[in-house]
Amino acid sequence: MVVQRLQKVLAQAGLASRRRCERLILEGRVTVDGKTVTRLGTSVDTAKQEIRCDGELLKCEKPVHILLYKPRGFVCTARPAEGQRSVLELVPGFSQRLFPVGRLDKDSEGLLILTNDGELNARMTHPRYAVPKTYRITIGGWLSDQQVRDLTSPEWTSSGKMRLAEVKVTARGQRRSELEVVLLEGRNREIRRVLAAKDIKVRRLIRTAIGPVSAHGLSAGQYRYLEKEELDSLLQLRRS
């Protein structure tokens, strides 16, 4: 018998973040064995009890947490457009409904979490938690120290203010240079858009770490399960 709090069960099933699941309970939209539950902290046994939200039966799947090294050419969606390939093709054989946490654009590569855990997804993607994500960027040409400093200044785009939290030069040359960049939010194509606004051409973009989690020897297209210590460290991240 595995007894857990109801809001945690709802979040792990991918219904919503734990906070949102708490609101669903308080709004009287969740039933357990046919009875409406509105008390937070209610414990349930998913092996024996029937849980529904808005009348829909909850599928209580075992949580899965996968760390994938996404190659170039794949998109982070379960329903790719015609002619595109989804990252989910790289992890066949799972009965659980997996989804990517956040995104890497088609031309980028590196670490991506795939899961069916709504709580982890909310923790990783909501701006209030400011989860640092680290990238290795190869660019064309030389950057001066002043240009590097300018990259951490706010840049206004059509999507609002964007900012690279940290930028460090790891290799510098006349034809190409390498940067290590840290993001705390990670809006759509944020690094590429900030660099493009400075007339800096991105040749390669690799996400090398998500919070404290790194590749551990993964190559493009390979994946592994998150270790318990890694998962715990991600779930323990607090808002900034």
N, C-alpha and C positions, 0 to 999 in steps of 0.2 A: 504494500500500500504506500503510495506517494501522495502526501497531503501538502498542498501549497495554498498560499493566499490567492483569492480569486483574481485580483487585479494583476498579479504576476502571471497567472495562467493565461489570461486574456492577452497580455502583452507578448508573452512567449509564442503565442499562436499567430502573431503577426497582425492582430486586430488593430493595434495602435500603440502609442507610447504608454508607459504605466500611468502617467498622470492623466492622460486622456481616458484610459480604461477606468480609472477611479471616477471620472465624471460620468461615464456611461453607467456605472453601478449606481451612483447617487441619483441619476436621472431616472432610475427604475427600468432601464432597458435590458437588464440581464436577468435571466432566470436560471435556477439550479433545480433540476428535477421538477420543473413546472411551476416553481414558486419564485416570485420576484424577490431579488436580494438587493437591498439598498444600504447594507452596513459594510463599511470598509473593514478589511481584516478578516472577512469570512473565509474560512478554510474549506477547500474542496478536494475530493479524491477523483482525479480525472479518469481513473480506471473503472470507477463504479457509478459516477454521477453524470447526468446529462446537462450540459451547459449550453445555453442559447443567448444570443444577442440580437435584439430586434426580430426574434423568432427564428433566426438562422442557427442551425446546429454548429457548435464550435468544433473544429477538427483539432484535437489536442495532439499535435505531433511532437516527437522528441526534438528538442532544439539542436540545430546543426550550425556549427561555426567554422567556416572554411576560409583559409587564406590562400588566395590565388595570385600568381604572377601573370597579369594580363599582357598578352603580346599586342603589338600593333595590329590594327585591322579589325578588331572586334569592338562591338558596341555594348554598353552597359544597360541593356534593356532585355526584358523577357520576350518582347514582341518586336523584333527588328523589322525595319522596312525591307521591301523586296531587294534581294541582292546583298544584304548585310548579314553579318554573322554575330550571334549573341555570345557573350562570355559564358552563358549557361551550357553551351555546346562543349565547353572544356571540362565540365564536371558531370558526365552522364551517369545514369544508374541510380540517382537518388529519388526515392519515392516522395520525399518532402518537397513542398513548393518553395524553392529558393529564390532570393532576390538580392541584387547587389546593393551594398551599403554605400551611398554616394555614387560618384561617377568618375571615370577617366574617359576623356574623349577618344574617338576612334584612332587618332594618330599618336596617342600617348600610351605608355606601358608602365608596368610596375604593380605594386601591391593593391589588392582589392579584396574586401571581405564579402563573402556570400553567406547568407543566413536565412533562416525562417523566424528569427527572433526579433519581434517588433521592439522590445525594450532596448536591445543592443543598437538597433538601427536608429532609434530616437537619440540615444546617448551619443552616437557617433556623428549625427548630422545636424542636431540643433545648435545654432550659433552660441547659445548661452554656455555650452560646455567647452567651447573653444579648443577642440581636440587638435593638437599640432600634427600636421602632415608634412613630411620632408620629401623633397624632390631633388634630383640631380638633372641639371639643365645644361645641354651643350648648345652654344650659340655661335653665330658667325662673327668673327672679328674680335677686337680688343675693347676692353672696358676700362675707363679710368676710375680711380678711387671715388671721384665725385659722382660719376655715373652710377656706381654701385650704391652710394649713399642715397642718391635720388630715387632708386628703385623702392626704397622703403617709405617713400612719401606717398600719401593718398593720391590715387589717380581716379578722376571722374570719368565714367563711361556711360553709355546708354542704359546700363543696368544699375547705375548708382556708383557709390564710392567703393573702390577696390584698393587693397593694400597688401603688399608682401610683408609679413611680420619680420622675417630675417633674410638677409642675402649675404652670402660669403663666397668669394672667389676661391676656387680650389685649383684652378689651372688657368693660365693667361698666355695668350699668343696673338700674333698679328692676324692669323686666319681663323682661329677658333679659340674659345675660352669655355671653361666649365664653372658653373655656379651651383651652390647648395642653397636651396630656397625653402623656407618654412612658411606654411599657410596656417591660419587659425580658423578660417571659415571655408574657403574653397568653393567659390561660386563657379558657375559654368565657364570653363576655359579661362579662369581668372589669370593664371600666370601668362598664358599666351597673349591675352588682351592687354595686360599691363606692359609687357615687353614690346608688343607691337606699337603701343602708344609712344614708346621711346625709340622707335625705329630699330629695334633689336630683333634679329631673325632667330627663331628657335629651330635648331636642327634636330634635337632629340630631347624628349622629356620623359623622365622615369620617376615614379613614386617609389621611394626607397624605405619609407617607414610610416606607420600609422600610430601615432602616440609612441609607446615604448616597443611596439611590435615591428620587427624587421624580417627580412626575407629568409634568413637561416639557410642560405644555399639554394633557394628555389631558382629555377631557370624559367624562361618564358614558356607559358603553357602548363607549368606544373602547379600543383596545389598540395596543401596539407591541412590537417585540422589545427585550429588554434589550441595551444596548450592551456591547461587550466589556469596557470599563473598569468598567462597573457590575457585571457578572457577576464579574469578577476581584475587585472590592472586597468583594463579598458572600462569596465563597469564601475570602477571606483573613482574615475575621473570626475571632478567636481567643476561647477561653473567657475569662470574666472572672476 
